[in-house]
Amino acid sequence: MRRLGLLAWLLPCWLSAATVVVHNDVAVEALSQAQLRSIFTMRQIQWPDGSPVYVLVMPDDHPLHQQFSREQLRLFPYQLTNIWDKLSFSGTGSQPRLVADEAEMQQLLRTLPGSIGYLPQYQPDSGFKEVRIE
């Protein structure tokens, strides 16, 4: 019975989409699906106010990265990696910043102005803010 209770508690977190979050100083409340994809494919490198965008991602094999890539960006993780590699090797762009886990993602979102990333859920007063995807 306890196992069923635990499963019922974890299931909504497991099924929910990754939440897009940004540093508190980013003056954006919502992004379109196309804008989000442009940011994470490194085509949009500045926020509307002209400040640089710093993209934070987890490794390709991290379950949250896989979920975010497929559900929010409509890309497989290997497709994102191919895009980033082409930009980097051609000298026309750079790779996003790779973080090891959710704790490092949260730390950088708090301390790196202009940063954007994703987490399994947003908690108010966490030092960064959620962005709506429309």
C-alpha positions in Angstrom: 0.0 0.0 0.0 2.9 2.4 0.8 4.3 1.8 -2.6 1.1 2.8 -4.3 1.0 6.0 -2.2 4.6 6.8 -3.2 3.8 6.1 -6.9 0.7 8.3 -6.7 2.8 11.1 -5.2 5.6 10.8 -7.8 3.5 10.2 -10.9 2.4 13.9 -11.4 6.0 15.1 -11.1 7.2 12.4 -13.5 4.5 13.2 -16.1 4.7 16.9 -15.9 6.7 18.9 -18.4 9.9 20.5 -17.5 9.5 24.1 -16.4 11.5 26.8 -18.2 13.2 29.2 -15.8 15.4 32.3 -16.1 17.6 34.5 -13.9 15.5 37.1 -12.0 17.0 40.0 -14.0 15.7 38.7 -17.4 12.8 41.0 -18.3 10.8 38.2 -20.0 7.5 36.8 -18.7 6.6 34.5 -21.6 8.2 33.0 -24.7 6.6 31.5 -27.8 7.5 27.9 -28.7 9.5 29.3 -31.6 11.4 31.7 -29.4 12.2 29.0 -27.0 13.5 26.8 -29.7 15.6 29.7 -31.2 17.2 30.3 -27.8 18.1 26.6 -27.2 19.4 26.1 -30.7 21.6 29.2 -30.1 20.0 31.3 -32.9 18.7 33.9 -30.5 21.7 35.1 -28.4 20.3 38.2 -26.9 17.3 39.1 -24.8 15.0 41.8 -26.0 16.9 44.4 -23.9 20.2 43.5 -25.7 21.8 41.5 -22.8 23.3 38.2 -23.7 21.5 34.9 -23.3 23.3 32.1 -21.4 21.8 28.7 -22.2 22.1 26.1 -19.5 21.6 22.4 -20.3 22.0 19.0 -18.7 23.8 16.1 -20.4 22.1 14.3 -23.2 21.5 11.2 -21.1 19.8 13.1 -18.2 16.1 12.2 -18.1 15.0 15.8 -17.6 17.1 17.0 -20.6 15.5 14.3 -22.7 12.0 15.2 -21.6 12.6 19.0 -22.1 14.1 18.4 -25.6 11.3 16.2 -26.8 8.3 18.0 -25.2 9.3 21.7 -25.2 11.6 21.9 -28.2 10.3 19.0 -30.3 13.8 17.8 -30.9 15.8 14.7 -29.8 18.8 15.5 -27.6 21.2 14.2 -30.3 19.6 16.7 -32.7 20.4 19.6 -30.3 23.9 18.3 -29.9 24.4 18.2 -33.7 23.2 21.8 -34.0 25.5 23.0 -31.2 28.5 21.1 -32.7 28.0 22.6 -36.1 27.8 26.1 -34.7 30.9 25.5 -32.6 33.0 23.8 -35.2 32.2 26.3 -37.9 33.0 29.2 -35.6 29.6 30.8 -36.1 28.3 30.1 -32.6 29.0 28.5 -29.3 27.9 25.6 -27.2 25.5 26.1 -24.2 26.8 25.7 -20.7 26.6 22.1 -19.6 25.6 21.5 -16.0 25.8 18.2 -14.1 22.5 18.2 -12.3 19.5 20.2 -11.0 21.5 21.6 -8.1 24.1 23.1 -10.4 21.3 24.4 -12.7 19.6 26.2 -9.8 22.9 27.7 -8.6 23.8 29.1 -12.0 20.2 30.4 -12.6 20.5 32.3 -9.3 24.0 33.8 -10.0 24.4 34.1 -13.8 22.5 37.1 -15.2 20.8 36.3 -18.5 20.7 32.6 -17.9 17.9 30.3 -19.0 17.4 26.6 -18.2 14.8 24.1 -17.1 13.8 22.3 -13.9 11.3 19.6 -13.1 9.2 22.2 -11.2 9.4 25.8 -10.1 9.3 26.9 -6.5 8.6 30.6 -5.8 11.3 32.6 -4.0 14.0 30.3 -5.4 16.1 33.1 -6.7 15.0 32.7 -10.4 11.6 32.9 -12.1 9.4 30.7 -14.3 8.7 31.7 -17.9 5.4 30.8 -19.6 5.6 29.0 -22.9 2.8 30.1 -25.2 
